[in-house]
Each structure stands twice: as structure tokens, then as C-alpha cells.
């Protein structure tokens, strides 16, 4: 495929970056430009490339030898592994420029004169000196009289106003282009991407996400970032997001807030959602009671194997929580009636669908006490080769379940989410 010397920036996002021998180095995540004084075309400084370890590095544009429809090829496979850090004067084309409001005075687009337009892409091209510059801006009218999305126009950079450093720092910028990039990504990947955004854009994205998506993303952030973000939200919105979080994650977050602030948010939450969180906050965070989730799969002995399998197929369950079904006397909501035992997923798969779970209960598996410390919980999982275990109080009520991912969160260093991952899907 022939290389190009003109391309729209958004089309570079996600392209594989290859070394001269065809080896994969990573994928393009953004384009770094520098906005000049006046109406001079911005220089394209380089690419933000995400490695397989999720570390993002900077690759100078002069290292790019070819841009093709499916890949970007470099002149060398030896690139700096230093984590990318945005410098003063640098602008991220995709993260900061797209969705900006601008005005144009292009004589060939008179219908845009005096009308707010939104940037949907940037056209970059290579000059005779091998430098790359931003030469064109693709825009759409902000809205038509009927509220419909207007047609797209491609305007020369010189005929666009509103893309200075000061303009880009103003609040209220849209995020539709950024959200489109996050569509289909796992919450952990979205959390990682949001953390790399400038603070202004990070908050604009957070405000635009729906409660459930934001809750899922917050749960994948380091503790300090979780706290900063929740404290930035309006209290009512913060309470809504906490309701959408897993109770154990919500309890961990609230446990890091000043007590008056945490209590105020708990009061704003629906009592049905706040009650399990309050119960978790009664336990020390490094005990089984503090680590557990109060929402494992719980059934009565009269439930059928088919019912149990239907419950563990719930896509909202983690694989660890789906590995065990806990059997209790009514009521089945935690804290439950008397705990009878558990049924392993593998056992359910071996039984006829009409069989009762009461007939295949494992009563030999020991349970955890809510006061058991992190060391005891770790030894429990190692001894029984489990990824999930029941937490039972002194009165034989099931009050929750601890999963191996809960344990790992507390065994790993506090900043583990900020470090590079050893693998990437």
C-alpha cells in the first residue's frame, strides 16, 4: 500500500506502529502538536504511542518514514521508552482539540460565517522540508435551526479562529469524539486513558459519562484519583455514582473520605444501596469483613441446578464470584439465614438441570470469619485452591464473600494501578 503525506489525525488513532523490520512497537493513541502565535500552521511534533505494556511513549514525527491506511512505519525500532509527559506549549490533537468550538472566515464557506462550529478532525500534511504541519480543520456547525447535525466542511487552518492555547483551556468543550474512542473499551482501559488526559478534559469526560459507566471506570482508578474525581462531582451526582458502584468498592472509597463528607454522601444514597455499604464500613478494610462483597450468588436449598446456572451466567458477575453458589436458609439477602454450604460451578455443570442444589452442597469447605485478617484470608485461598470464599458471622449467617481480586488489590502496592501492566489484551 502506498504511503501518504496527507492524512486526517483521527484516522491515525489505533493504527499499529511498526519498526523498519515490520515488528510491532505499539499503537497510535494521539498526535502532539504545538500551536504557534497568530495563524501559522501548528507543527506536528510526534505521536503518542501505547506499548503492549500500556506505557505511553513519545515518538518524534521525524522518525516516521511512512503512514499507510493500516499502519505507521518508523525509520528505526530503537525508540525512547521514557513515559510520555506533556510539556508546556504542547497540545494533544485528539484529546484537546477535537470537539472545540471555533469560528471561521473561509470565503468558500459563507454559511459558517458568524456561526459556532465544532472541530471534528485535523488534517496534517508533510512539507518539502519533511516537517509535518496541521494544514486543515474539519468542522461542523454546532447546530442547525432544526437541531440537526450540519454538513462537514474542511477549512484551511488560516481561516479558523478559536484554537489558541487560551481558547483550548476554556471549560465547556464537548467530548463526543473522545467518548467514541472509548466505546467498546474495558473500564480499566478507559480509566487508564482518562488518567493521561489534562485535568480539564478529564473532568469533562467524567461529567459526560453515564452513572454506571463512570462508576465502572472509577473502580479501576488509583485511590487518590477516585477521591479527587468524586469530590469534584456535585454531591447528588456523586451519590448516584456510588450507588452504581460495587458496594465493597464504594465502601473503600468512602472509607478514604473525611467522615462528615462520607456520611453526607451516604445520606444522599438510596437506603437500599447505602445499607450494605454501611455494613462494610463497620469492618476494618484489611479483614475479610472489609474485603468482602455483600452480593454473592445466594440461593435456598430448594432451588434447582438450572436456576443456579442461570444466576452464574449473569454477565455482571466476575468470574471469581460466579465460581461458587452459596446455599442458605431464607432469607437469601445478606445477612442471610443460616449458612448451609456452597456448590462449586464445576459440580453444577455435572448435575441434571432439575436436581436441587440442596442435594449437592459441599459442607466440608471452611468459611471465613469477618474478623480474619488479610494474612489469614490469603492462606485460606492458597490452602483450598479457591478464587472465592464465604464470610460467615458468629450466628452462622452468610454476610458476604471474598474474591481473590479483592485480596490482590490489598496485597499489591498502593500505586499498582499507576504502573505498567505486564500484559495487554
C-alpha positions as CSV (number, residue, x, y, z in Angstrom):
1,X,0.0,0.0,0.0
2,X,1.3,3.4,-0.9
3,X,2.4,5.8,1.9
4,X,0.6,9.1,2.2
5,X,1.8,12.6,3.0
6,X,-1.6,13.9,3.9
7,X,-3.9,12.4,6.5
8,X,-6.6,13.2,9.0
9,X,-5.5,12.9,12.6
10,X,-8.4,10.9,13.8
11,X,-7.6,8.2,11.3
12,X,-4.3,7.6,12.9
13,X,-5.8,6.6,16.2
14,X,-5.3,2.9,16.9
15,X,-3.0,2.3,13.9
16,X,-0.3,-0.2,14.6
17,X,3.2,1.3,14.7
18,X,5.9,-0.8,13.0
19,X,9.7,-0.8,13.1
20,X,11.7,-0.9,9.9
21,X,11.7,-4.8,10.0
22,X,7.9,-4.9,10.4
23,X,8.0,-5.7,14.1
24,X,5.1,-4.2,16.1
25,X,6.0,-1.5,18.6
26,X,2.6,-0.3,19.7
27,X,-0.4,1.7,18.6
28,X,-1.0,5.4,18.0
29,X,-3.1,7.0,20.8
30,X,-2.7,10.7,20.0
31,X,-0.8,13.3,18.0
32,X,1.3,16.0,19.7
33,X,1.2,19.4,18.1
34,X,2.4,22.9,19.1
35,X,0.1,25.8,18.4
36,X,2.0,28.9,17.1
37,X,1.4,32.6,17.5
38,X,-1.1,34.1,15.1
39,X,-2.4,31.9,12.3
40,X,0.8,30.0,11.5
41,X,0.1,26.3,10.9
42,X,0.9,24.2,14.0
43,X,3.8,21.9,13.8
44,X,3.2,18.2,14.4
45,X,5.9,17.2,16.9
46,X,5.2,13.5,17.1
47,X,2.9,10.6,18.1
48,X,1.9,9.3,21.5
49,X,2.3,5.5,21.1
50,X,1.0,3.0,23.6
51,X,3.2,-0.1,24.0
52,X,1.9,-3.6,24.8
53,X,2.6,-2.8,28.5
54,X,0.2,0.2,28.3
55,X,3.1,2.6,28.8
56,X,2.7,5.6,26.5
57,X,5.8,7.0,24.9
58,X,6.6,9.8,22.6
59,X,7.9,9.1,19.0
60,X,9.2,12.2,17.1
61,X,7.5,12.8,13.8
62,X,10.9,12.8,12.1
63,X,11.1,9.1,13.0
64,X,8.0,8.3,10.8
65,X,9.0,7.1,7.4
66,X,5.6,6.1,6.1
67,X,1.9,6.4,7.0
68,X,-0.3,3.8,5.4
69,X,-4.0,3.1,5.8
70,X,-3.4,0.3,8.4
71,X,0.0,1.2,9.9
72,X,2.7,3.8,10.7
73,X,6.3,2.7,9.9
74,X,9.3,4.2,11.7
75,X,12.8,4.6,10.5
76,X,14.2,2.7,13.5
77,X,12.9,0.3,16.1
78,X,15.0,2.0,18.8
79,X,12.7,4.5,20.5
80,X,12.9,6.1,23.9
81,X,11.0,4.1,26.5
82,X,10.5,7.1,28.7
83,X,6.9,7.6,29.7
84,X,5.2,10.4,27.7
85,X,4.7,13.6,29.7
86,X,3.0,16.5,28.0
87,X,5.2,19.6,28.1
88,X,4.2,23.3,28.3
89,X,3.1,24.5,24.9
90,X,2.2,21.0,23.6
91,X,-1.3,20.1,22.6
92,X,-2.9,16.7,22.1
93,X,-4.8,16.8,18.8
94,X,-7.3,14.2,19.6
95,X,-7.7,14.7,23.4
96,X,-7.7,18.5,23.4
97,X,-8.6,19.9,20.0
98,X,-11.4,17.8,18.7
99,X,-14.9,19.0,19.9
100,X,-13.6,22.5,20.3
101,X,-15.9,25.4,19.3
102,X,-14.4,27.7,16.6
103,X,-15.4,30.4,14.2
104,X,-14.4,30.5,10.5
105,X,-14.0,33.2,7.9
106,X,-13.4,31.0,4.9
107,X,-14.7,32.8,1.8
108,X,-15.7,29.4,0.3
109,X,-17.9,28.6,3.4
110,X,-20.0,31.7,3.8
111,X,-22.8,29.6,5.6
112,X,-20.4,29.2,8.5
113,X,-19.6,32.9,8.9
114,X,-20.7,34.1,12.4
115,X,-21.8,30.6,13.4
116,X,-20.2,28.4,16.1
117,X,-18.6,25.3,14.6
118,X,-17.2,22.2,16.2
119,X,-13.9,20.7,15.3
120,X,-14.3,17.0,14.2
121,X,-10.8,16.4,12.8
122,X,-7.5,17.9,11.9
123,X,-5.8,17.5,8.5
124,X,-2.0,17.1,8.7
125,X,0.5,17.0,5.9
126,X,4.2,16.7,5.2
127,X,6.1,19.8,3.9
128,X,9.0,19.8,1.5
129,X,11.3,20.1,4.5
130,X,9.9,16.8,5.8
131,X,8.2,18.6,8.7
132,X,4.5,17.8,9.4
133,X,2.0,20.6,10.0
134,X,-1.7,21.0,10.7
135,X,-3.0,22.4,7.4
136,X,-6.8,22.0,7.6
137,X,-9.6,21.7,10.1
138,X,-12.7,19.7,9.5
139,X,-15.7,21.4,11.2
140,X,-19.5,21.1,11.5
141,X,-21.9,23.8,12.5
142,X,-22.6,23.5,16.2
143,X,-26.3,23.1,15.5
144,X,-28.8,23.9,12.8
145,X,-32.1,25.8,13.3
146,X,-33.9,22.5,13.4
147,X,-31.3,21.0,15.8
148,X,-29.9,18.7,13.1
149,X,-26.2,18.0,12.7
150,X,-24.9,20.2,9.9
151,X,-22.7,19.1,7.0
152,X,-18.9,18.9,7.4
153,X,-16.6,21.5,5.9
154,X,-12.8,21.3,5.6
155,X,-11.3,24.7,6.2
156,X,-7.7,25.9,5.8
157,X,-6.1,26.5,9.2
158,X,-5.6,30.2,8.5
159,X,-9.3,30.7,8.3
160,X,-10.2,29.2,11.7
161,X,-10.3,31.2,15.0
162,X,-10.5,29.7,18.5
163,X,-7.7,27.2,18.7
164,X,-5.2,29.1,20.7
165,X,-3.8,27.8,24.0
166,X,-6.1,30.1,25.9
167,X,-9.1,29.0,23.8
168,X,-8.4,25.4,24.5
169,X,-8.2,25.9,28.2
170,X,-11.7,27.3,28.4
171,X,-14.4,25.0,30.1
172,X,-17.4,23.6,28.3
173,X,-15.7,21.7,25.5
174,X,-17.6,18.7,24.0
175,X,-16.3,15.2,24.4
176,X,-18.2,13.2,21.7
177,X,-15.0,12.4,19.8
178,X,-13.3,11.2,23.0
179,X,-16.2,9.1,24.0
180,X,-16.3,7.5,20.6
181,X,-12.6,6.4,21.1
182,X,-13.6,4.8,24.4
183,X,-16.6,2.9,23.0
184,X,-16.0,-0.8,23.5
185,X,-13.0,-0.4,25.8
186,X,-12.9,-2.1,29.1
187,X,-13.4,0.1,32.2
188,X,-9.7,-0.4,33.2
189,X,-8.6,0.8,29.7
190,X,-10.9,3.8,29.9
191,X,-9.6,4.7,33.4
192,X,-6.0,4.5,32.1
193,X,-6.8,6.7,29.1
194,X,-8.7,9.3,31.3
195,X,-5.8,9.5,33.8
196,X,-3.5,10.6,30.9
197,X,-5.8,13.5,29.9
198,X,-5.2,17.1,31.1
199,X,-7.3,17.8,34.1
200,X,-9.8,20.0,32.3
201,X,-10.5,17.2,29.7
202,X,-10.5,14.5,32.4
203,X,-13.3,16.3,34.2
204,X,-15.3,17.0,31.1
205,X,-15.2,13.3,30.1
206,X,-16.2,12.2,33.6
207,X,-19.2,14.6,33.7
208,X,-20.3,13.3,30.3
209,X,-20.2,9.6,31.2
210,X,-23.4,8.0,32.5
211,X,-23.5,6.9,36.1
212,X,-22.9,3.2,35.6
213,X,-20.0,3.7,33.1
214,X,-18.4,6.3,35.4
215,X,-18.8,4.0,38.4
216,X,-17.1,1.2,36.5
217,X,-14.2,3.5,35.5
218,X,-13.7,5.0,38.9
219,X,-13.4,1.5,40.4
220,X,-10.4,0.9,38.2
221,X,-8.6,4.1,39.2
222,X,-5.9,4.5,41.9
223,X,-7.4,5.6,45.3
224,X,-6.2,9.2,45.1
225,X,-7.7,9.7,41.6
226,X,-11.0,8.1,42.8
227,X,-11.2,10.6,45.7
228,X,-10.3,13.6,43.6
229,X,-12.9,12.8,41.0
230,X,-15.8,12.0,43.4
231,X,-15.0,15.2,45.4
232,X,-15.3,17.2,42.1
233,X,-18.7,15.9,41.3
234,X,-21.8,17.6,42.6
235,X,-22.9,15.7,45.8
236,X,-26.1,14.4,44.2
237,X,-24.2,13.0,41.2
238,X,-21.5,11.6,43.5
239,X,-24.2,9.7,45.4
240,X,-25.7,8.4,42.2
241,X,-22.3,7.1,41.1
242,X,-21.6,5.5,44.5
243,X,-25.0,3.7,44.2
244,X,-23.8,2.3,40.8
245,X,-20.5,1.0,42.2
246,X,-20.0,-2.4,43.7
247,X,-20.7,-2.0,47.5
248,X,-17.2,-3.1,48.5
249,X,-15.6,-0.5,46.2
250,X,-18.0,2.2,47.3
251,X,-17.1,1.4,50.9
252,X,-13.4,1.5,50.2
253,X,-13.8,4.9,48.6
254,X,-16.0,6.3,51.3
255,X,-13.6,5.0,53.9
256,X,-10.9,7.3,52.5
257,X,-13.0,10.4,52.7
258,X,-13.4,12.6,55.8
259,X,-16.1,11.1,58.0
260,X,-18.6,14.0,57.7
261,X,-18.2,14.0,53.9
262,X,-18.7,10.2,53.7
263,X,-21.8,10.4,55.9
264,X,-23.3,13.2,53.9
265,X,-22.9,11.1,50.7
266,X,-24.4,8.0,52.4
267,X,-27.4,10.0,53.4
268,X,-27.9,11.1,49.8
269,X,-27.8,7.5,48.6
270,X,-30.9,5.3,48.3
271,X,-31.2,3.4,51.6
272,X,-31.3,0.1,49.7
273,X,-27.9,0.9,48.3
274,X,-26.3,2.6,51.3
275,X,-27.2,-0.1,53.8
276,X,-24.8,-2.8,52.5
277,X,-22.1,-0.1,52.2
278,X,-22.6,0.9,55.9
279,X,-22.3,-2.7,57.0
280,X,-19.0,-3.0,55.1
281,X,-17.7,0.2,56.8
282,X,-18.2,-1.4,60.2
283,X,-15.2,-3.7,59.4
284,X,-11.5,-2.9,59.1
285,X,-10.6,-2.7,55.4
286,X,-7.8,-5.3,55.8
287,X,-10.1,-8.0,57.2
288,X,-12.4,-10.5,55.5
289,X,-15.4,-8.3,56.5
290,X,-13.8,-5.2,54.9
291,X,-12.7,-7.1,51.8
292,X,-15.9,-8.9,51.0
293,X,-18.7,-8.1,48.7
294,X,-22.2,-8.4,50.2
295,X,-23.7,-9.5,46.9
296,X,-22.5,-13.1,46.0
297,X,-24.7,-15.7,44.4
298,X,-27.0,-16.9,47.1
299,X,-29.8,-19.5,46.8
300,X,-32.0,-21.6,49.0
301,X,-31.7,-25.4,49.1
302,X,-34.9,-25.8,47.1
303,X,-33.5,-24.0,44.1
304,X,-32.7,-26.2,41.0
305,X,-29.4,-26.6,39.3
306,X,-30.9,-24.9,36.3
307,X,-31.7,-21.8,38.4
308,X,-28.2,-21.8,39.9
309,X,-26.6,-21.9,36.4
310,X,-28.9,-19.1,35.2
311,X,-27.7,-17.0,38.1
312,X,-23.9,-17.6,37.5
313,X,-24.4,-16.7,33.8
314,X,-25.1,-13.1,34.8
315,X,-22.6,-11.1,32.8
316,X,-22.3,-8.6,35.6
317,X,-20.7,-11.2,37.8
318,X,-16.9,-11.5,37.9
319,X,-15.6,-15.0,37.1
320,X,-14.5,-15.3,40.7
321,X,-18.0,-14.6,42.1
322,X,-19.5,-16.9,39.5
323,X,-17.3,-19.8,40.7
324,X,-19.4,-20.6,43.9
325,X,-23.1,-20.6,44.7
326,X,-23.8,-20.2,48.4
327,X,-26.8,-22.1,49.9
328,X,-28.6,-20.8,52.9
329,X,-31.9,-20.9,54.7
330,X,-34.2,-18.0,53.9
331,X,-33.8,-15.1,53.7
332,X,-31.3,-15.2,50.8
333,X,-30.3,-11.5,51.0
334,X,-27.2,-10.8,53.2
335,X,-27.1,-11.1,56.1
336,X,-28.9,-14.4,55.2
337,X,-30.5,-17.1,57.2
338,X,-28.3,-20.0,58.4
339,X,-25.5,-20.8,56.1
340,X,-25.7,-24.4,54.8
341,X,-22.7,-24.7,52.4
342,X,-21.7,-24.0,48.8
343,X,-21.9,-25.6,45.4
344,X,-19.0,-25.3,43.0
345,X,-19.6,-24.3,39.4
346,X,-18.0,-27.4,38.1
347,X,-20.3,-29.5,40.3
348,X,-23.3,-27.7,38.8
349,X,-22.2,-28.5,35.3
350,X,-22.2,-32.2,36.1
351,X,-25.7,-32.4,37.6
352,X,-29.1,-32.8,35.8
353,X,-30.8,-29.3,35.5
354,X,-33.8,-30.4,37.5
355,X,-31.8,-31.5,40.5
356,X,-31.9,-29.4,43.7
357,X,-28.8,-27.6,44.8
358,X,-29.6,-28.8,48.4
359,X,-28.6,-32.3,47.2
360,X,-25.1,-31.3,46.0
361,X,-24.0,-29.0,48.8
362,X,-20.3,-29.0,49.8
363,X,-20.5,-28.8,53.6
364,X,-16.8,-29.6,54.1
365,X,-15.4,-26.2,53.0
366,X,-14.4,-24.0,55.9
367,X,-15.7,-20.4,56.0
368,X,-14.0,-17.1,56.8
369,X,-14.8,-15.0,59.8
370,X,-15.4,-11.3,59.2
371,X,-12.5,-10.6,61.7
372,X,-10.0,-12.7,59.8
373,X,-7.0,-10.6,58.7
374,X,-5.5,-10.3,55.2
375,X,-2.9,-12.9,56.0
376,X,-5.5,-15.5,57.1
377,X,-7.6,-14.8,54.0
378,X,-4.6,-15.2,51.8
379,X,-3.7,-18.5,53.4
380,X,-7.3,-19.7,53.0
381,X,-7.3,-19.2,49.3
382,X,-3.9,-20.9,48.9
383,X,-4.9,-23.8,51.1
384,X,-8.2,-24.6,49.3
385,X,-7.2,-23.5,45.8
386,X,-10.2,-21.1,45.6
387,X,-10.9,-17.8,44.0
388,X,-14.0,-17.1,46.2
389,X,-14.8,-17.9,49.8
390,X,-17.8,-17.4,52.1
391,X,-17.7,-15.0,55.1
392,X,-20.0,-16.2,57.9
393,X,-20.6,-14.5,61.2
394,X,-20.8,-16.0,64.7
395,X,-24.6,-16.7,64.3
396,X,-23.9,-18.7,61.1
397,X,-25.3,-16.1,58.8
398,X,-23.7,-15.6,55.4
399,X,-22.8,-11.9,55.3
400,X,-20.7,-11.8,52.1
401,X,-17.9,-13.4,50.0
402,X,-14.3,-12.5,49.5
403,X,-12.8,-13.0,46.0
404,X,-9.2,-13.3,45.0
405,X,-9.2,-10.0,43.2
406,X,-10.2,-8.3,46.4
407,X,-7.2,-9.8,48.1
408,X,-4.8,-8.9,45.3
409,X,-6.0,-5.3,45.4
410,X,-4.7,-5.1,49.1
411,X,-1.6,-7.2,48.6
412,X,-0.2,-5.2,45.7
413,X,1.5,-1.8,46.3
414,X,-0.8,1.2,46.7
415,X,0.3,2.6,43.3
416,X,-0.1,-0.7,41.3
417,X,-2.7,0.8,39.0
418,X,-0.3,3.5,38.0
419,X,2.4,1.1,36.9
420,X,2.7,-0.6,33.6
421,X,0.8,-3.8,33.1
422,X,2.8,-7.0,32.2
423,X,0.2,-7.9,29.6
424,X,-2.5,-6.4,27.4
425,X,-5.5,-7.9,25.7
